[in-house]
Amino acid sequence: MVVRTKFERYPEPSFYRIIRAEPEMDPENRKGRVWVERFFRGENKGIVEISQAAYKTDYRLVPKHEESKYLETVPDQPKAEKVMPYSIEMPPLLKLYAEQNQLSTTVKFVGKPGRNYRVANEGEESNCNITPGLGEPASPQLYEGVL
């Protein structure tokens, strides 16, 4: 277990538990790949690779007798899994074109691998709502009277 001194300024614990390390045998012994379970401000962020920042001298090894102090402050419940919908509605202009040409107005949702969500199977319920549009403006008074 290591702590980055940059994150010790927060009241919640921030630390890394090393899962796997693959050192490259270079003369300085500074390069390699490291996968860690990342805890930031008391929240488990999952397993990530920190190879781009692993060479920095900002890390402090946590002694075994202090590890329990960090682990007892982290909640045990796992994060709820995000399930994205199987298909989503088209944006308004594309939807209008599809309706005029008697085409389907929904498209299959394609996610990027390695993200913290999964795409629902066909017929499965999702727990995220994706709707086309711009959302709620930060300053609604600027749009008063606009059609």
C-alpha positions as CSV (number, residue, x, y, z in Angstrom):
1,M,0.0,0.0,0.0
2,V,1.3,3.4,-0.9
3,V,0.1,7.0,-0.3
4,R,0.8,9.9,-2.6
5,T,1.8,12.8,-0.4
6,K,0.0,15.2,-2.8
7,F,-3.3,13.7,-1.6
8,E,-2.6,13.8,2.1
9,R,-4.0,17.3,2.3
10,Y,-7.6,15.9,2.2
11,P,-9.4,14.8,5.4
12,E,-10.6,11.6,3.7
13,P,-8.0,8.8,3.1
14,S,-6.5,8.6,-0.4
15,F,-4.2,5.7,-1.1
16,Y,-3.3,3.0,-3.6
17,R,-3.2,-0.8,-3.0
18,I,-0.8,-2.4,-5.4
19,I,-2.4,-5.2,-7.3
20,R,0.3,-6.0,-9.9
21,A,3.6,-4.6,-11.0
22,E,5.7,-5.4,-14.1
23,P,9.1,-3.6,-13.8
24,E,11.2,-3.0,-16.9
25,M,14.8,-3.9,-16.3
26,D,16.3,-0.5,-17.3
27,P,19.5,0.7,-15.7
28,E,17.7,3.3,-13.4
29,N,14.9,0.8,-12.4
30,R,12.4,3.6,-12.9
31,K,10.1,2.3,-15.6
32,G,7.4,-0.3,-15.7
33,R,3.7,-0.9,-15.4
34,V,1.7,-0.8,-12.2
35,W,-1.9,-1.6,-11.6
36,V,-3.5,-0.4,-8.3
37,E,-6.8,-0.3,-6.6
38,R,-7.3,3.4,-6.2
39,F,-9.0,5.0,-3.2
40,F,-9.5,8.8,-3.5
41,R,-11.1,10.8,-0.7
42,G,-12.6,7.7,0.9
43,E,-14.2,6.3,-2.3
44,N,-13.0,3.2,-4.2
45,K,-12.3,4.3,-7.8
46,G,-11.5,0.7,-9.0
47,I,-8.4,-0.8,-10.5
48,V,-6.4,1.6,-12.7
49,E,-2.9,1.6,-14.2
50,I,-0.7,4.4,-12.9
51,S,2.4,3.7,-15.1
52,Q,2.5,7.3,-16.3
53,A,3.0,8.7,-12.8
54,A,4.6,5.7,-11.1
55,Y,8.2,7.1,-11.6
56,K,7.5,10.2,-9.4
57,T,9.1,10.5,-6.0
58,D,5.8,11.6,-4.5
59,Y,4.8,8.2,-3.1
60,R,5.3,7.0,0.5
61,L,5.1,3.3,1.4
62,V,2.6,2.7,4.2
63,P,4.0,0.5,7.0
64,K,2.0,-2.7,7.7
65,H,0.9,-1.5,11.2
66,E,-0.7,1.6,9.6
67,E,-2.6,-0.1,6.8
68,S,-5.6,-0.9,9.0
69,K,-6.0,2.8,9.8
70,Y,-6.5,3.6,6.1
71,L,-8.7,0.6,5.4
72,E,-11.2,1.0,8.3
73,T,-12.2,4.5,7.0
74,V,-13.3,3.1,3.6
75,P,-16.9,1.8,3.3
76,D,-17.2,-1.8,2.4
77,Q,-20.2,-1.5,0.1
78,P,-19.3,-1.8,-3.6
79,K,-20.3,1.0,-6.1
80,A,-23.5,0.4,-8.0
81,E,-22.9,-0.7,-11.5
82,K,-24.0,1.6,-14.2
83,V,-26.0,-0.1,-16.9
84,M,-26.5,1.9,-20.0
85,P,-29.5,1.4,-22.2
86,Y,-29.5,-1.1,-25.1
87,S,-30.8,1.6,-27.6
88,I,-31.3,5.3,-27.4
89,E,-33.4,7.9,-29.3
90,M,-31.8,9.7,-32.2
91,P,-31.0,13.5,-31.9
92,P,-34.0,15.7,-33.1
93,L,-32.8,16.5,-36.6
94,L,-31.7,12.9,-37.4
95,K,-35.0,11.7,-35.9
96,L,-37.0,14.0,-38.2
97,Y,-35.1,12.7,-41.2
98,A,-35.7,9.0,-40.1
99,E,-39.4,9.6,-39.6
100,Q,-39.7,11.2,-43.1
101,N,-38.0,8.2,-44.7
102,Q,-40.0,5.6,-42.5
103,L,-36.8,4.5,-40.7
104,S,-36.3,3.5,-37.1
105,T,-35.8,6.4,-34.7
106,T,-33.6,4.5,-32.2
107,V,-30.0,3.5,-32.5
108,K,-28.0,0.8,-30.6
109,F,-25.9,2.3,-27.9
110,V,-22.2,1.5,-28.4
111,G,-20.0,1.9,-25.4
112,K,-16.2,2.2,-25.1
113,P,-14.4,-0.7,-23.5
114,G,-12.6,-0.2,-20.2
115,R,-15.2,2.4,-18.9
116,N,-17.0,2.0,-15.6
117,Y,-20.3,0.9,-17.2
118,R,-21.7,-1.8,-19.3
119,V,-24.4,-1.8,-22.0
120,A,-27.6,-3.6,-21.2
121,N,-28.6,-6.7,-23.1
122,E,-31.6,-6.5,-25.3
123,G,-34.7,-6.4,-23.2
124,E,-32.8,-5.7,-20.0
125,E,-33.6,-2.6,-17.9
126,S,-31.0,0.2,-17.6
127,N,-30.4,2.4,-14.6
128,C,-29.2,5.4,-16.6
129,N,-31.4,7.7,-18.6
130,I,-30.0,9.1,-21.8
131,T,-32.1,11.7,-23.6
132,P,-31.1,13.8,-26.6
133,G,-31.0,17.5,-26.0
134,L,-28.9,20.2,-24.5
135,G,-30.2,19.9,-20.9
136,E,-31.0,22.7,-18.6
137,P,-29.1,26.0,-19.3
138,A,-27.0,27.6,-16.6
139,S,-28.8,30.9,-17.1
140,P,-32.4,30.3,-18.3
141,Q,-33.2,34.0,-18.3
142,L,-31.0,34.4,-21.4
143,Y,-33.3,32.2,-23.3
144,E,-36.7,33.8,-22.4
145,G,-38.7,34.6,-25.5
146,V,-36.6,32.4,-27.8
147,L,-38.5,29.8,-29.8
